[in-house]
Amino acid sequence: MPTTALTTALLPAENVYPDLSGVGGRSTLIEIVGALLTIVLVVAVLMLVVSGIVWAVSSSGGNPQTSAKGKVGVFVAFGAAILAGAGVTWMNFLLGLGDTL
């Protein structure tokens, strides 16, 4: 079957691009993901405040176990806030990139 391989090699290349407007509900999906990431960001900031208060009160009260848990809560909430903010930026970048394909 060498003629088949030779024939396919000589065919002109077709330009095939995805049809991004063909996805139904794209704007609804963008709104839902944006709303969820906003809720996560608000909850992470609130937990950052609560954990910071727990850390400060337990440190001044001389309770090292609760102080350590408050400190871990601050770092986890800070990391979640960073990831939620980065998620919004990443989603906007990918949506902008998808429009240019």
KAMOCOR-V804920 format. One record per residue. N is the residue number from 1. RES is the residue in one letter. PHI is phi in radians with two decimals (* if undefined). Layout:
N/RES/PHI
N/RES/PHI
//
This chain:
1/M/*
2/P/-1.16
3/T/-1.21
4/T/-1.19
5/A/-1.15
6/L/-1.21
7/T/-1.18
8/T/-1.22
9/A/-1.27
10/L/-1.59
11/L/-1.24
12/P/-1.22
13/A/-1.32
14/E/-1.65
15/N/-1.58
16/V/-2.05
17/Y/-2.21
18/P/-1.24
19/D/-1.67
20/L/-1.29
21/S/-1.41
22/G/-1.40
23/V/-1.40
24/G/-1.33
25/G/1.31
26/R/-1.11
27/S/-1.18
28/T/-1.16
29/L/-1.10
30/I/-1.10
31/E/-1.15
32/I/-1.16
33/V/-1.13
34/G/-1.09
35/A/-1.16
36/L/-1.12
37/L/-1.18
38/T/-1.18
39/I/-1.09
40/V/-1.08
41/L/-1.14
42/V/-1.14
43/V/-1.14
44/A/-1.13
45/V/-1.20
46/L/-1.10
47/M/-1.20
48/L/-1.09
49/V/-1.16
50/V/-1.11
51/S/-1.14
52/G/-1.12
53/I/-1.15
54/V/-1.07
55/W/-1.08
56/A/-1.19
57/V/-1.18
58/S/-1.25
59/S/-1.19
60/S/-1.30
61/G/-1.53
62/G/1.42
63/N/-1.99
64/P/-1.21
65/Q/-1.16
66/T/-1.20
67/S/-1.11
68/A/-1.15
69/K/-1.19
70/G/-1.14
71/K/-1.14
72/V/-1.10
73/G/-1.07
74/V/-1.10
75/F/-1.19
76/V/-1.17
77/A/-1.14
78/F/-1.13
79/G/-1.13
80/A/-1.16
81/A/-1.13
82/I/-1.14
83/L/-1.15
84/A/-1.17
85/G/-1.14
86/A/-1.21
87/G/-1.12
88/V/-1.12
89/T/-1.11
90/W/-1.13
91/M/-1.10
92/N/-1.12
93/F/-1.13
94/L/-1.18
95/L/-1.15
96/G/-1.18
97/L/-1.20
98/G/-1.14
99/D/-1.26
100/T/-1.62
101/L/-1.20
//
